[in-house]
Amino acid sequence: MTKLKITAGPFTFYGKLEEEAAPKTVAVFKSLLPYKEKIIHVRWSGEGCWIPLGDLDLGLSYENHTSHPAPGEFILYPGGISETEILLAYGGVDFASKVGQLAGNHFLTITEGRENLVALGKMTLWQGAQDILFELAE
């Protein structure tokens, strides 16, 4: 099991990559590590934060896709009818865009620090974009 450290805003989380359920998505994501970006609050999907990736083509398709990630689950939408993106649910999510409902591959689950998910979500909503860093845990 590959364990990641995720630093988002002032919070530190640890998570496990879903290597059995989404092996292709995990392999692509691992190739990006360490990965630093900005996370912003979703516009359409509810209680979630996302990393917009524009027209980035990661060469992925659907593996274990869902429109309803649970709090603490990261999904990756590989692009198509909307832009490529990574989404983190911190509460109820119905993954969508201005063109309608979407689905993304669940590739990472937060296992430690979940008590700070709502605080991160509210901070991102009210204070704006936060830095996020994904790296292998020691």
A tleap script that builds the chain and sets N, CA, C and O, in Angstrom:
source leaprc.protein.ff14SB
mol = sequence {
  NMET THR LYS LEU LYS ILE THR ALA GLY PRO
  PHE THR PHE TYR GLY LYS LEU GLU GLU GLU
  ALA ALA PRO LYS THR VAL ALA VAL PHE LYS
  SER LEU LEU PRO TYR LYS GLU LYS ILE ILE
  HIE VAL ARG TRP SER GLY GLU GLY CYS TRP
  ILE PRO LEU GLY ASP LEU ASP LEU GLY LEU
  SER TYR GLU ASN HIE THR SER HIE PRO ALA
  PRO GLY GLU PHE ILE LEU TYR PRO GLY GLY
  ILE SER GLU THR GLU ILE LEU LEU ALA TYR
  GLY GLY VAL ASP PHE ALA SER LYS VAL GLY
  GLN LEU ALA GLY ASN HIE PHE LEU THR ILE
  THR GLU GLY ARG GLU ASN LEU VAL ALA LEU
  GLY LYS MET THR LEU TRP GLN GLY ALA GLN
  ASP ILE LEU PHE GLU LEU ALA CGLU
}
set mol.1.N position { 0.848 -1.185 0.000 }
set mol.1.CA position { 0.000 0.000 0.000 }
set mol.1.C position { 0.888 1.241 0.000 }
set mol.1.O position { 1.798 1.361 0.820 }
set mol.2.N position { 0.620 2.154 -0.916 }
set mol.2.CA position { 1.368 3.398 -0.990 }
set mol.2.C position { 0.651 4.460 -0.171 }
set mol.2.O position { -0.534 4.726 -0.375 }
set mol.3.N position { 1.386 5.064 0.759 }
set mol.3.CA position { 0.833 6.082 1.640 }
set mol.3.C position { 1.343 7.449 1.199 }
set mol.3.O position { 2.529 7.625 0.924 }
set mol.4.N position { 0.418 8.424 1.137 }
set mol.4.CA position { 0.781 9.780 0.759 }
set mol.4.C position { 0.583 10.733 1.927 }
set mol.4.O position { -0.272 10.527 2.788 }
set mol.5.N position { 1.387 11.770 1.930 }
set mol.5.CA position { 1.197 12.912 2.819 }
set mol.5.C position { 0.600 14.022 1.954 }
set mol.5.O position { 1.122 14.337 0.885 }
set mol.6.N position { -0.489 14.603 2.426 }
set mol.6.CA position { -1.163 15.668 1.694 }
set mol.6.C position { -1.201 16.886 2.601 }
set mol.6.O position { -1.821 16.849 3.664 }
set mol.7.N position { -0.548 17.957 2.196 }
set mol.7.CA position { -0.568 19.202 2.946 }
set mol.7.C position { -1.446 20.171 2.166 }
set mol.7.O position { -1.146 20.518 1.024 }
set mol.8.N position { -2.543 20.606 2.803 }
set mol.8.CA position { -3.501 21.491 2.142 }
set mol.8.C position { -3.784 22.656 3.076 }
set mol.8.O position { -4.299 22.467 4.178 }
set mol.9.N position { -3.440 23.880 2.626 }
set mol.9.CA position { -3.551 25.007 3.534 }
set mol.9.C position { -2.707 24.697 4.761 }
set mol.9.O position { -1.576 24.230 4.623 }
set mol.10.N position { -3.233 24.947 5.969 }
set mol.10.CA position { -2.470 24.669 7.191 }
set mol.10.C position { -2.625 23.234 7.705 }
set mol.10.O position { -2.103 22.907 8.771 }
set mol.11.N position { -3.324 22.384 6.974 }
set mol.11.CA position { -3.666 21.042 7.442 }
set mol.11.C position { -2.787 19.971 6.795 }
set mol.11.O position { -2.364 20.098 5.646 }
set mol.12.N position { -2.527 18.917 7.563 }
set mol.12.CA position { -1.794 17.761 7.059 }
set mol.12.C position { -2.703 16.540 7.140 }
set mol.12.O position { -3.314 16.263 8.172 }
set mol.13.N position { -2.773 15.828 6.042 }
set mol.13.CA position { -3.566 14.604 5.938 }
set mol.13.C position { -2.643 13.495 5.456 }
set mol.13.O position { -1.599 13.754 4.857 }
set mol.14.N position { -3.040 12.262 5.725 }
set mol.14.CA position { -2.372 11.097 5.146 }
set mol.14.C position { -3.435 10.271 4.440 }
set mol.14.O position { -4.583 10.199 4.877 }
set mol.15.N position { -3.033 9.657 3.351 }
set mol.15.CA position { -3.995 8.872 2.596 }
set mol.15.C position { -3.350 7.682 1.920 }
set mol.15.O position { -2.127 7.574 1.829 }
set mol.16.N position { -4.213 6.787 1.444 }
set mol.16.CA position { -3.730 5.606 0.720 }
set mol.16.C position { -4.214 5.684 -0.714 }
set mol.16.O position { -5.351 6.062 -0.992 }
set mol.17.N position { -3.318 5.314 -1.613 }
set mol.17.CA position { -3.678 5.243 -3.020 }
set mol.17.C position { -4.489 3.976 -3.257 }
set mol.17.O position { -4.180 2.921 -2.704 }
set mol.18.N position { -5.514 4.082 -4.071 }
set mol.18.CA position { -6.422 2.964 -4.372 }
set mol.18.C position { -5.847 2.166 -5.541 }
set mol.18.O position { -6.387 2.181 -6.647 }
set mol.19.N position { -4.739 1.469 -5.273 }
set mol.19.CA position { -3.979 0.792 -6.322 }
set mol.19.C position { -4.721 -0.371 -6.967 }
set mol.19.O position { -4.519 -0.638 -8.151 }
set mol.20.N position { -5.560 -1.059 -6.233 }
set mol.20.CA position { -6.311 -2.174 -6.824 }
set mol.20.C position { -7.519 -1.686 -7.607 }
set mol.20.O position { -7.817 -2.217 -8.677 }
set mol.21.N position { -8.214 -0.687 -7.092 }
set mol.21.CA position { -9.455 -0.226 -7.722 }
set mol.21.C position { -9.221 0.686 -8.929 }
set mol.21.O position { -10.042 0.727 -9.845 }
set mol.22.N position { -8.101 1.416 -8.929 }
set mol.22.CA position { -7.825 2.365 -10.017 }
set mol.22.C position { -6.339 2.335 -10.378 }
set mol.22.O position { -5.652 3.346 -10.237 }
set mol.23.N position { -5.839 1.198 -10.839 }
set mol.23.CA position { -4.394 1.061 -11.058 }
set mol.23.C position { -3.818 2.033 -12.093 }
set mol.23.O position { -2.709 2.533 -11.906 }
set mol.24.N position { -4.530 2.304 -13.157 }
set mol.24.CA position { -4.005 3.209 -14.190 }
set mol.24.C position { -3.969 4.643 -13.685 }
set mol.24.O position { -2.991 5.357 -13.904 }
set mol.25.N position { -5.040 5.067 -13.007 }
set mol.25.CA position { -5.090 6.427 -12.468 }
set mol.25.C position { -4.007 6.613 -11.418 }
set mol.25.O position { -3.329 7.641 -11.400 }
set mol.26.N position { -3.836 5.625 -10.539 }
set mol.26.CA position { -2.803 5.691 -9.508 }
set mol.26.C position { -1.419 5.770 -10.143 }
set mol.26.O position { -0.590 6.566 -9.701 }
set mol.27.N position { -1.153 4.978 -11.148 }
set mol.27.CA position { 0.162 4.988 -11.803 }
set mol.27.C position { 0.469 6.365 -12.395 }
set mol.27.O position { 1.583 6.870 -12.254 }
set mol.28.N position { -0.511 6.965 -13.053 }
set mol.28.CA position { -0.301 8.297 -13.628 }
set mol.28.C position { -0.075 9.316 -12.522 }
set mol.28.O position { 0.824 10.151 -12.624 }
set mol.29.N position { -0.883 9.256 -11.464 }
set mol.29.CA position { -0.738 10.230 -10.384 }
set mol.29.C position { 0.620 10.073 -9.690 }
set mol.29.O position { 1.274 11.069 -9.384 }
set mol.30.N position { 1.044 8.838 -9.443 }
set mol.30.CA position { 2.341 8.605 -8.805 }
set mol.30.C position { 3.481 9.185 -9.645 }
set mol.30.O position { 4.488 9.633 -9.097 }
set mol.31.N position { 3.328 9.179 -10.969 }
set mol.31.CA position { 4.369 9.724 -11.841 }
set mol.31.C position { 4.494 11.241 -11.709 }
set mol.31.O position { 5.500 11.813 -12.130 }
set mol.32.N position { 3.499 11.895 -11.136 }
set mol.32.CA position { 3.513 13.344 -10.959 }
set mol.32.C position { 4.122 13.773 -9.622 }
set mol.32.O position { 4.414 14.952 -9.424 }
set mol.33.N position { 4.313 12.821 -8.708 }
set mol.33.CA position { 4.741 13.155 -7.342 }
set mol.33.C position { 6.195 13.616 -7.297 }
set mol.33.O position { 7.006 13.117 -8.077 }
set mol.34.N position { 6.554 14.540 -6.423 }
set mol.34.CA position { 5.634 15.322 -5.602 }
set mol.34.C position { 4.851 16.289 -6.489 }
set mol.34.O position { 5.382 16.833 -7.456 }
set mol.35.N position { 3.585 16.491 -6.143 }
set mol.35.CA position { 2.683 17.295 -6.960 }
set mol.35.C position { 2.152 18.465 -6.139 }
set mol.35.O position { 1.507 18.269 -5.109 }
set mol.36.N position { 2.428 19.681 -6.602 }
set mol.36.CA position { 1.991 20.888 -5.894 }
set mol.36.C position { 1.075 21.688 -6.805 }
set mol.36.O position { 1.361 21.880 -7.987 }
set mol.37.N position { -0.023 22.148 -6.241 }
set mol.37.CA position { -1.024 22.915 -6.993 }
set mol.37.C position { -1.760 23.832 -6.036 }
set mol.37.O position { -1.373 23.990 -4.878 }
set mol.38.N position { -2.821 24.429 -6.537 }
set mol.38.CA position { -3.783 25.195 -5.735 }
set mol.38.C position { -5.089 24.419 -5.754 }
set mol.38.O position { -5.458 23.828 -6.769 }
set mol.39.N position { -5.784 24.425 -4.624 }
set mol.39.CA position { -7.096 23.800 -4.537 }
set mol.39.C position { -8.108 24.917 -4.311 }
set mol.39.O position { -7.880 25.811 -3.495 }
set mol.40.N position { -9.227 24.867 -5.033 }
set mol.40.CA position { -10.278 25.881 -4.906 }
set mol.40.C position { -11.599 25.184 -4.615 }
set mol.40.O position { -11.732 23.974 -4.797 }
set mol.41.N position { -12.571 25.964 -4.161 }
set mol.41.CA position { -13.872 25.372 -3.843 }
set mol.41.C position { -14.635 25.087 -5.134 }
set mol.41.O position { -14.547 25.844 -6.101 }
set mol.42.N position { -15.388 23.982 -5.134 }
set mol.42.CA position { -16.179 23.621 -6.317 }
set mol.42.C position { -17.276 24.647 -6.568 }
set mol.42.O position { -17.676 25.378 -5.662 }
set mol.43.N position { -17.757 24.695 -7.800 }
set mol.43.CA position { -18.838 25.610 -8.153 }
set mol.43.C position { -20.183 24.909 -8.224 }
set mol.43.O position { -21.207 25.489 -7.863 }
set mol.44.N position { -20.188 23.667 -8.686 }
set mol.44.CA position { -21.446 22.992 -9.004 }
set mol.44.C position { -21.725 21.787 -8.118 }
set mol.44.O position { -22.880 21.378 -8.002 }
set mol.45.N position { -20.729 21.215 -7.501 }
set mol.45.CA position { -20.817 19.857 -6.970 }
set mol.45.C position { -21.168 19.720 -5.495 }
set mol.45.O position { -21.384 18.600 -5.031 }
set mol.46.N position { -21.232 20.801 -4.747 }
set mol.46.CA position { -21.572 20.693 -3.330 }
set mol.46.C position { -20.385 20.956 -2.440 }
set mol.46.O position { -19.685 21.955 -2.605 }
set mol.47.N position { -20.152 20.057 -1.489 }
set mol.47.CA position { -19.113 20.245 -0.479 }
set mol.47.C position { -17.827 19.551 -0.915 }
set mol.47.O position { -17.509 18.446 -0.476 }
set mol.48.N position { -17.109 20.231 -1.785 }
set mol.48.CA position { -15.878 19.686 -2.313 }
set mol.48.C position { -14.932 20.787 -2.740 }
set mol.48.O position { -15.326 21.944 -2.891 }
set mol.49.N position { -13.680 20.413 -2.933 }
set mol.49.CA position { -12.655 21.312 -3.443 }
set mol.49.C position { -12.025 20.627 -4.644 }
set mol.49.O position { -12.008 19.399 -4.732 }
set mol.50.N position { -11.510 21.424 -5.567 }
set mol.50.CA position { -10.994 20.822 -6.789 }
set mol.50.C position { -9.735 21.507 -7.271 }
set mol.50.O position { -9.425 22.641 -6.909 }
set mol.51.N position { -9.025 20.769 -8.105 }
set mol.51.CA position { -7.842 21.257 -8.802 }
set mol.51.C position { -8.179 21.215 -10.290 }
set mol.51.O position { -8.197 20.138 -10.885 }
set mol.52.N position { -8.449 22.379 -10.902 }
set mol.52.CA position { -8.735 22.375 -12.337 }
set mol.52.C position { -7.457 22.140 -13.139 }
set mol.52.O position { -6.426 22.761 -12.882 }
set mol.53.N position { -7.540 21.239 -14.110 }
set mol.53.CA position { -6.380 20.885 -14.925 }
set mol.53.C position { -6.572 21.218 -16.404 }
set mol.53.O position { -5.772 20.813 -17.247 }
set mol.54.N position { -7.645 21.964 -16.713 }
set mol.54.CA position { -7.862 22.418 -18.083 }
set mol.54.C position { -7.962 21.281 -19.073 }
set mol.54.O position { -8.658 20.294 -18.835 }
set mol.55.N position { -7.262 21.426 -20.189 }
set mol.55.CA position { -7.345 20.417 -21.249 }
set mol.55.C position { -6.216 19.382 -21.155 }
set mol.55.O position { -5.901 18.712 -22.138 }
set mol.56.N position { -5.610 19.258 -19.963 }
set mol.56.CA position { -4.546 18.272 -19.766 }
set mol.56.C position { -5.066 16.869 -20.078 }
set mol.56.O position { -6.073 16.429 -19.524 }
set mol.57.N position { -4.369 16.181 -20.966 }
set mol.57.CA position { -4.734 14.804 -21.326 }
set mol.57.C position { -3.757 13.859 -20.654 }
set mol.57.O position { -2.590 13.783 -21.040 }
set mol.58.N position { -4.232 13.141 -19.651 }
set mol.58.CA position { -3.397 12.200 -18.913 }
set mol.58.C position { -3.448 10.795 -19.512 }
set mol.58.O position { -2.826 9.871 -18.989 }
set mol.59.N position { -4.186 10.637 -20.603 }
set mol.59.CA position { -4.278 9.333 -21.256 }
set mol.59.C position { -5.116 8.336 -20.477 }
set mol.59.O position { -4.938 7.127 -20.626 }
set mol.60.N position { -6.027 8.827 -19.649 }
set mol.60.CA position { -6.854 7.962 -18.805 }
set mol.60.C position { -8.284 7.880 -19.315 }
set mol.60.O position { -8.753 8.745 -20.055 }
set mol.61.N position { -8.955 6.832 -18.908 }
set mol.61.CA position { -10.396 6.694 -19.128 }
set mol.61.C position { -10.988 6.258 -17.792 }
set mol.61.O position { -10.304 6.287 -16.769 }
set mol.62.N position { -12.236 5.860 -17.798 }
set mol.62.CA position { -12.889 5.467 -16.554 }
set mol.62.C position { -12.381 4.117 -16.056 }
set mol.62.O position { -12.162 3.192 -16.838 }
set mol.63.N position { -12.197 4.023 -14.735 }
set mol.63.CA position { -11.813 2.760 -14.092 }
set mol.63.C position { -12.871 2.372 -13.059 }
set mol.63.O position { -13.577 1.378 -13.231 }
set mol.64.N position { -12.974 3.134 -12.023 }
set mol.64.CA position { -13.917 2.859 -10.936 }
set mol.64.C position { -14.703 4.136 -10.640 }
set mol.64.O position { -14.853 4.523 -9.481 }
set mol.65.N position { -15.190 4.768 -11.660 }
set mol.65.CA position { -15.734 6.118 -11.583 }
set mol.65.C position { -17.012 6.206 -10.733 }
set mol.65.O position { -17.810 5.273 -10.643 }
set mol.66.N position { -17.148 7.372 -10.127 }
set mol.66.CA position { -18.306 7.676 -9.295 }
set mol.66.C position { -18.635 9.154 -9.423 }
set mol.66.O position { -17.765 9.977 -9.708 }
set mol.67.N position { -19.893 9.476 -9.209 }
set mol.67.CA position { -20.340 10.871 -9.143 }
set mol.67.C position { -20.555 11.307 -7.706 }
set mol.67.O position { -20.836 12.477 -7.443 }
set mol.68.N position { -20.422 10.369 -6.770 }
set mol.68.CA position { -20.742 10.638 -5.363 }
set mol.68.C position { -19.618 10.165 -4.442 }
set mol.68.O position { -19.809 9.228 -3.667 }
set mol.69.N position { -18.437 10.810 -4.522 }
set mol.69.CA position { -17.368 10.411 -3.616 }
set mol.69.C position { -17.751 10.722 -2.166 }
set mol.69.O position { -18.427 11.713 -1.888 }
set mol.70.N position { -17.315 9.873 -1.266 }
set mol.70.CA position { -17.550 10.090 0.161 }
set mol.70.C position { -16.540 11.116 0.684 }
set mol.70.O position { -15.499 11.330 0.062 }
set mol.71.N position { -16.837 11.744 1.811 }
set mol.71.CA position { -15.865 12.676 2.397 }
set mol.71.C position { -14.506 12.001 2.599 }
set mol.71.O position { -14.410 10.908 3.155 }
set mol.72.N position { -13.470 12.683 2.133 }
set mol.72.CA position { -12.115 12.153 2.234 }
set mol.72.C position { -11.650 11.410 1.003 }
set mol.72.O position { -10.506 10.960 0.952 }
set mol.73.N position { -12.514 11.270 0.004 }
set mol.73.CA position { -12.127 10.590 -1.238 }
set mol.73.C position { -11.770 11.609 -2.316 }
set mol.73.O position { -12.476 12.596 -2.525 }
set mol.74.N position { -10.660 11.343 -2.991 }
set mol.74.CA position { -10.246 12.117 -4.163 }
set mol.74.C position { -10.669 11.356 -5.405 }
set mol.74.O position { -10.496 10.139 -5.481 }
set mol.75.N position { -11.221 12.062 -6.375 }
set mol.75.CA position { -11.516 11.471 -7.676 }
set mol.75.C position { -10.811 12.290 -8.751 }
set mol.75.O position { -10.562 13.483 -8.577 }
set mol.76.N position { -10.494 11.636 -9.856 }
set mol.76.CA position { -9.875 12.303 -10.991 }
set mol.76.C position { -10.791 12.121 -12.191 }
set mol.76.O position { -11.075 11.001 -12.617 }
set mol.77.N position { -11.249 13.263 -12.729 }
set mol.77.CA position { -12.050 13.241 -13.952 }
set mol.77.C position { -11.074 13.373 -15.116 }
set mol.77.O position { -10.351 14.366 -15.196 }
set mol.78.N position { -11.036 12.385 -16.031 }
set mol.78.CA position { -10.014 12.375 -17.079 }
set mol.78.C position { -10.261 13.332 -18.244 }
set mol.78.O position { -9.483 13.352 -19.198 }
set mol.79.N position { -11.326 14.121 -18.180 }
set mol.79.CA position { -11.617 15.049 -19.264 }
set mol.79.C position { -12.629 14.462 -20.225 }
set mol.79.O position { -13.009 13.295 -20.130 }
set mol.80.N position { -13.049 15.294 -21.144 }
set mol.80.CA position { -14.054 14.868 -22.121 }
set mol.80.C position { -15.050 15.982 -22.341 }
set mol.80.O position { -14.781 16.918 -23.094 }
set mol.81.N position { -16.205 15.894 -21.688 }
set mol.81.CA position { -17.222 16.927 -21.871 }
set mol.81.C position { -16.971 18.145 -20.991 }
set mol.81.O position { -17.609 19.182 -21.176 }
set mol.82.N position { -16.065 18.037 -20.052 }
set mol.82.CA position { -15.649 19.145 -19.195 }
set mol.82.C position { -14.138 19.036 -19.042 }
set mol.82.O position { -13.525 18.110 -19.574 }
set mol.83.N position { -13.536 19.973 -18.320 }
set mol.83.CA position { -12.086 19.951 -18.190 }
set mol.83.C position { -11.602 18.863 -17.236 }
set mol.83.O position { -12.339 18.426 -16.352 }
set mol.84.N position { -10.381 18.440 -17.422 }
set mol.84.CA position { -9.740 17.484 -16.530 }
set mol.84.C position { -9.629 18.113 -15.148 }
set mol.84.O position { -9.331 19.301 -15.024 }
set mol.85.N position { -9.871 17.308 -14.099 }
set mol.85.CA position { -9.782 17.855 -12.751 }
set mol.85.C position { -9.630 16.769 -11.708 }
set mol.85.O position { -9.921 15.596 -11.943 }
set mol.86.N position { -9.165 17.199 -10.544 }
set mol.86.CA position { -9.111 16.366 -9.348 }
set mol.86.C position { -10.051 16.994 -8.340 }
set mol.86.O position { -10.033 18.211 -8.150 }
set mol.87.N position { -10.873 16.181 -7.688 }
set mol.87.CA position { -11.846 16.683 -6.716 }
set mol.87.C position { -11.696 15.936 -5.401 }
set mol.87.O position { -11.517 14.719 -5.378 }
set mol.88.N position { -11.773 16.689 -4.300 }
set mol.88.CA position { -11.783 16.134 -2.955 }
set mol.88.C position { -13.131 16.453 -2.316 }
set mol.88.O position { -13.508 17.620 -2.209 }
set mol.89.N position { -13.850 15.430 -1.897 }
set mol.89.CA position { -15.107 15.638 -1.171 }
set mol.89.C position { -14.795 15.862 0.307 }
set mol.89.O position { -14.017 15.119 0.907 }
set mol.90.N position { -15.418 16.906 0.893 }
set mol.90.CA position { -15.317 17.083 2.339 }
set mol.90.C position { -16.684 16.930 2.993 }
set mol.90.O position { -16.794 16.953 4.219 }
set mol.91.N position { -17.716 16.776 2.189 }
set mol.91.CA position { -19.088 16.560 2.642 }
set mol.91.C position { -19.852 15.936 1.483 }
set mol.91.O position { -19.287 15.177 0.695 }
set mol.92.N position { -21.139 16.259 1.384 }
set mol.92.CA position { -21.958 15.712 0.310 }
set mol.92.C position { -21.584 16.274 -1.050 }
set mol.92.O position { -21.528 17.491 -1.228 }
set mol.93.N position { -21.327 15.393 -2.010 }
set mol.93.CA position { -20.931 15.795 -3.360 }
set mol.93.C position { -21.779 15.055 -4.384 }
set mol.93.O position { -21.986 13.846 -4.290 }
set mol.94.N position { -22.261 15.808 -5.361 }
set mol.94.CA position { -22.890 15.282 -6.565 }
set mol.94.C position { -22.074 15.877 -7.700 }
set mol.94.O position { -22.391 16.965 -8.180 }
set mol.95.N position { -21.048 15.196 -8.130 }
set mol.95.CA position { -20.037 15.706 -9.051 }
set mol.95.C position { -20.673 16.129 -10.372 }
set mol.95.O position { -21.296 15.325 -11.065 }
set mol.96.N position { -20.501 17.406 -10.704 }
set mol.96.CA position { -21.126 17.952 -11.902 }
set mol.96.C position { -20.350 19.164 -12.406 }
set mol.96.O position { -19.452 19.677 -11.738 }
set mol.97.N position { -20.723 19.601 -13.600 }
set mol.97.CA position { -20.186 20.830 -14.193 }
set mol.97.C position { -21.348 21.563 -14.847 }
set mol.97.O position { -22.497 21.136 -14.733 }
set mol.98.N position { -21.059 22.649 -15.520 }
set mol.98.CA position { -22.135 23.403 -16.168 }
set mol.98.C position { -22.793 22.615 -17.300 }
set mol.98.O position { -23.868 22.987 -17.770 }
set mol.99.N position { -22.154 21.527 -17.740 }
set mol.99.CA position { -22.753 20.698 -18.792 }
set mol.99.C position { -23.503 19.497 -18.225 }
set mol.99.O position { -24.085 18.720 -18.982 }
set mol.100.N position { -23.498 19.335 -16.894 }
set mol.100.CA position { -24.243 18.247 -16.275 }
set mol.100.C position { -23.381 17.360 -15.407 }
set mol.100.O position { -22.238 17.689 -15.092 }
set mol.101.N position { -23.945 16.233 -15.029 }
set mol.101.CA position { -23.279 15.308 -14.115 }
set mol.101.C position { -22.037 14.692 -14.745 }
set mol.101.O position { -22.012 14.374 -15.933 }
set mol.102.N position { -20.996 14.531 -13.908 }
set mol.102.CA position { -19.735 13.926 -14.319 }
set mol.102.C position { -19.420 12.760 -13.388 }
set mol.102.O position { -20.097 12.564 -12.379 }
set mol.103.N position { -18.404 11.998 -13.726 }
set mol.103.CA position { -17.913 10.922 -12.871 }
set mol.103.C position { -16.392 10.898 -12.967 }
set mol.103.O position { -15.818 11.151 -14.027 }
set mol.104.N position { -15.757 10.592 -11.854 }
set mol.104.CA position { -14.304 10.533 -11.824 }
set mol.104.C position { -13.827 9.267 -11.138 }
set mol.104.O position { -14.576 8.633 -10.396 }
set mol.105.N position { -12.583 8.903 -11.389 }
set mol.105.CA position { -11.973 7.708 -10.810 }
set mol.105.C position { -11.544 7.981 -9.372 }
set mol.105.O position { -10.768 8.902 -9.115 }
set mol.106.N position { -12.045 7.186 -8.446 }
set mol.106.CA position { -11.635 7.289 -7.041 }
set mol.106.C position { -10.257 6.653 -6.920 }
set mol.106.O position { -10.111 5.439 -7.056 }
set mol.107.N position { -9.226 7.500 -6.658 }
set mol.107.CA position { -7.856 6.996 -6.669 }
set mol.107.C position { -7.102 7.198 -5.359 }
set mol.107.O position { -6.012 6.651 -5.189 }
set mol.108.N position { -7.661 7.974 -4.429 }
set mol.108.CA position { -6.962 8.284 -3.194 }
set mol.108.C position { -7.980 8.520 -2.092 }
set mol.108.O position { -8.984 9.201 -2.301 }
set mol.109.N position { -7.719 7.952 -0.907 }
set mol.109.CA position { -8.623 8.116 0.235 }
set mol.109.C position { -7.833 8.614 1.439 }
set mol.109.O position { -6.808 8.034 1.797 }
set mol.110.N position { -8.306 9.678 2.055 }
set mol.110.CA position { -7.681 10.189 3.268 }
set mol.110.C position { -7.978 9.228 4.416 }
set mol.110.O position { -9.129 8.861 4.654 }
set mol.111.N position { -6.924 8.828 5.120 }
set mol.111.CA position { -7.056 7.891 6.243 }
set mol.111.C position { -6.733 8.547 7.581 }
set mol.111.O position { -7.166 8.057 8.624 }
set mol.112.N position { -5.987 9.636 7.569 }
set mol.112.CA position { -5.637 10.350 8.798 }
set mol.112.C position { -5.830 11.846 8.575 }
set mol.112.O position { -5.490 12.383 7.522 }
set mol.113.N position { -6.387 12.508 9.595 }
set mol.113.CA position { -6.621 13.941 9.513 }
set mol.113.C position { -8.018 14.291 9.026 }
set mol.113.O position { -8.312 15.456 8.756 }
set mol.114.N position { -8.879 13.286 8.914 }
set mol.114.CA position { -10.236 13.510 8.383 }
set mol.114.C position { -11.016 14.539 9.193 }
set mol.114.O position { -11.925 15.183 8.669 }
set mol.115.N position { -10.665 14.696 10.475 }
set mol.115.CA position { -11.366 15.657 11.322 }
set mol.115.C position { -11.180 17.103 10.843 }
set mol.115.O position { -11.910 17.996 11.274 }
set mol.116.N position { -10.201 17.337 9.949 }
set mol.116.CA position { -9.951 18.678 9.421 }
set mol.116.C position { -10.508 18.911 8.018 }
set mol.116.O position { -10.297 19.979 7.444 }
set mol.117.N position { -11.216 17.931 7.459 }
set mol.117.CA position { -11.758 18.082 6.104 }
set mol.117.C position { -12.731 19.242 5.989 }
set mol.117.O position { -12.619 20.054 5.071 }
set mol.118.N position { -13.682 19.331 6.907 }
set mol.118.CA position { -14.681 20.410 6.837 }
set mol.118.C position { -14.004 21.762 7.015 }
set mol.118.O position { -14.343 22.723 6.324 }
set mol.119.N position { -13.050 21.843 7.936 }
set mol.119.CA position { -12.330 23.107 8.141 }
set mol.119.C position { -11.597 23.531 6.874 }
set mol.119.O position { -11.604 24.711 6.524 }
set mol.120.N position { -10.962 22.583 6.180 }
set mol.120.CA position { -10.303 22.899 4.908 }
set mol.120.C position { -11.320 23.376 3.882 }
set mol.120.O position { -11.095 24.371 3.194 }
set mol.121.N position { -12.438 22.667 3.782 }
set mol.121.CA position { -13.465 23.063 2.818 }
set mol.121.C position { -13.990 24.462 3.079 }
set mol.121.O position { -14.104 25.262 2.150 }
set mol.122.N position { -14.310 24.769 4.322 }
set mol.122.CA position { -14.834 26.104 4.658 }
set mol.122.C position { -13.779 27.184 4.462 }
set mol.122.O position { -14.095 28.289 4.020 }
set mol.123.N position { -12.531 26.873 4.788 }
set mol.123.CA position { -11.447 27.843 4.578 }
set mol.123.C position { -11.304 28.156 3.091 }
set mol.123.O position { -11.138 29.312 2.703 }
set mol.124.N position { -11.369 27.118 2.269 }
set mol.124.CA position { -11.239 27.301 0.829 }
set mol.124.C position { -12.425 28.084 0.266 }
set mol.124.O position { -12.258 28.908 -0.634 }
set mol.125.N position { -13.611 27.828 0.794 }
set mol.125.CA position { -14.804 28.557 0.353 }
set mol.125.C position { -14.710 30.041 0.705 }
set mol.125.O position { -14.959 30.898 -0.143 }
set mol.126.N position { -14.354 30.342 1.940 }
set mol.126.CA position { -14.421 31.723 2.424 }
set mol.126.C position { -13.133 32.506 2.270 }
set mol.126.O position { -13.167 33.736 2.221 }
set mol.127.N position { -11.988 31.824 2.191 }
set mol.127.CA position { -10.716 32.539 2.090 }
set mol.127.C position { -10.041 32.381 0.732 }
set mol.127.O position { -9.065 33.073 0.442 }
set mol.128.N position { -10.546 31.487 -0.093 }
set mol.128.CA position { -9.997 31.323 -1.430 }
set mol.128.C position { -9.008 30.181 -1.555 }
set mol.128.O position { -8.866 29.347 -0.661 }
set mol.129.N position { -8.328 30.171 -2.690 }
set mol.129.CA position { -7.429 29.071 -3.062 }
set mol.129.C position { -6.392 28.802 -1.985 }
set mol.129.O position { -5.858 29.719 -1.361 }
set mol.130.N position { -6.122 27.505 -1.783 }
set mol.130.CA position { -5.118 27.060 -0.818 }
set mol.130.C position { -4.071 26.225 -1.556 }
set mol.130.O position { -4.383 25.525 -2.519 }
set mol.131.N position { -2.834 26.310 -1.092 }
set mol.131.CA position { -1.794 25.435 -1.625 }
set mol.131.C position { -2.101 24.000 -1.215 }
set mol.131.O position { -2.610 23.753 -0.121 }
set mol.132.N position { -1.789 23.060 -2.099 }
set mol.132.CA position { -1.901 21.638 -1.773 }
set mol.132.C position { -0.681 20.933 -2.333 }
set mol.132.O position { -0.264 21.184 -3.463 }
set mol.133.N position { -0.110 20.040 -1.521 }
set mol.133.CA position { 1.069 19.281 -1.908 }
set mol.133.C position { 0.831 17.817 -1.615 }
set mol.133.O position { 0.464 17.450 -0.499 }
set mol.134.N position { 1.038 16.986 -2.613 }
set mol.134.CA position { 0.954 15.529 -2.476 }
set mol.134.C position { 2.372 14.989 -2.573 }
set mol.134.O position { 3.091 15.302 -3.522 }
set mol.135.N position { 2.782 14.176 -1.593 }
set mol.135.CA position { 4.110 13.575 -1.634 }
set mol.135.C position { 4.080 12.222 -0.948 }
set mol.135.O position { 3.201 11.954 -0.128 }
set mol.136.N position { 5.038 11.371 -1.281 }
set mol.136.CA position { 5.118 10.080 -0.623 }
set mol.136.C position { 5.388 10.281 0.857 }
set mol.136.O position { 6.217 11.109 1.233 }
set mol.137.N position { 4.696 9.531 1.693 }
set mol.137.CA position { 4.902 9.603 3.138 }
set mol.137.C position { 6.142 8.805 3.500 }
set mol.137.O position { 6.454 7.795 2.869 }
set mol.138.N position { 6.828 9.258 4.500 }
set mol.138.CA position { 8.025 8.551 4.946 }
set mol.138.C position { 7.676 7.403 5.854 }
set mol.138.O position { 8.566 6.695 6.325 }
savepdb mol mol.pdb
quit
